[in-house]
Amino acid sequence: MNRTPLLGLSTTALRVGATRGLVDFRNSLQKAGDVTYYIIGAAGFTAGMVFLRDQPVPELGISTASIVFPNALAIMMLFVATYGLATLVTTEREDGTVLRLSILPGGVTAYAWGQTVRTFLELVFTFALFTVLAVFLVPNLTTEGVGGVAAAVGFLLLGVLATLPLGFVIGCVFSNPRSVGGWGFLVIGALVAASGVIVPLGDSPLWVQIIGQLLPLYWLGLGLRSALLPEAFAAAEIGESWRTLESIGVLGIWAVAGIVLAPMLLQRVVRRESFAQLAQRREKALQRV
């Protein structure tokens, strides 16, 4: 089997996974429920920007919406790449999709790569809706020009790979989407609270700062703020610095960890399952209905 030089991933797994992810995303665009979900999510974040657009920050010469915008992008990234992915993985574990796909060419690695591609496309689509609406309805939302936008796009691309591991972990820890909707949602909320995208991390207790700086969401939010906010705003950050190199480094570590560990974690989960267990879960699901 041919292998790429990158991390020993097989070209078959990458090709099959990428095709599967593209097809899955294209199919989701043909479902009214999925498209409505994308639109409502983008509209909800945009409504927040519109509400804050007329609240200026005199000392910085920008609106509150401009300050919130990079954090909103980071939160949107987390919910799509982590909560959304975890929900999808547990759903497809429960209905047997993961188990069936594991015996096809590429196996679990192709499945993991396919979900990565699908999630990336979902994020591109959602961000496109959000940014077009927000920029159109909120004047001067970004102040750092083309260079700032390019840097933000770079951080978003790295952030996709950095936050996906959390989605796979949650999707493997919880056995069904109902658990993700309950306990999983609380986990996501805790990650948001500890990552400085709601309240500046420097204003939190030291132990929260330590935990927050271990998480990819903090560094993604910091990177986006450094790209989209004036330099003076760095005074509100830990160390009064954007720490750009540290942001790239930590996000890179999480990204590599996800590429390596996600297929391994899924493979371990699949090994513990069987078609007999799948039949039992279906029977229980029918009884709940």
Residue, then its C-alpha position, 0 to 999 in steps of 0.5 A: m500500500n502506498r504511503t505518504p511521507l507525512l506521518g505514514l498515512s496511506t494514500t488510499a486512506l487519504r483519497v477515500g476519506a477526502t472523497r467521502g468527506l466531500v460527498d457527505f458535505r455535498n449531501s448535507l447541502q441538499k438537506a433543508g434541516d442542515v442548511t437551516y442549521y448553518i443559516i441560523g448559526a450564522a444569523g445568530f452570531t451576526a445578530g450579536m455583532v449588529f447589537l454591539r456595532d453602536q457601542p464604541v470603545p473610545e480609548l481604542g477608536i473601534s466598536t465593541a463588535s470589532i472586539v467581539f468578532p475574533n472571539a466569535l470566530a473562535i467560538m464558532m470554530l469550537f462548536v462546529a469542529t468539536y461539538g458538531l463533530a462529536t455529535l456526528v461521530t457518536t451518531e454514526r457509532e450508534d447507527g453502525t456507520v463507523l463499524r461498517l466503514s472500518i472494514l472498507p479500504g482505508g478503514v478508520t483512518a479514512y473515516a477520520w480523514g473524511q470527517t476532517v474534510r467534511t468539518f473543514l468544508e462546513l466551517v468554510f461555508t459557515f464562516a463565509l455566511f457569517t463574515v459576509l453578513a457581519v461585514f455587510l451589516v457592521p461597518n469597519l468590523t476589521t481595522e487591520g486591512v488585508g494583512g490582518v485578514a490573511a493572518a486570521v485566515g491562517f489561524l483559522l486553518l490551523g485552528v481547524l486541525a487543532t480543535l478537531p482532536l477534542g471533537f474526536v475525543i468527546g465523540c469516542v468518550f460518549s456512546n450516543p449523541r444524547s450524551v453529547g447533547g447533555w454532558g458534552f455540551l457542558v464540557i464545551g461550555a467549560l472549555v469556552a469559559a476557561s479559554g478567555v473568549i468570554v472574559p479575558l483570561g488574565d482576569s481569571p484565577l491563576w489555576v484557570q489561566i494555567i488550564g486555559q493556556l493548555l487548550p487550543l481555543y485560547w491560542l486560537g482566540l489570541g491569534l485571531r485577536s492579534a490579527l484583527l485588533p489594534e496593537a494597543f489591545a495586546a495590553a489586555e492579554i497575559g504578558e501584555s503581548w500577542r505571543t504570536l509564535e507561541s500561538i502558532g506553536v501550540l496550535g501546531i502541536w494540537a494539530v499534529a496530535g489530532i492527525v496522529l491520535a484521532p485514527m488510533l482513538l477511533q480504532r480502539v473504540v471500533r475494536r470494542e464494538s461488534f455487530a451484535q452490540l450494534a443490534q442491541r443498541r438499535e433494539k434499545a433505541l426502538q424501545r425508547v421510540 
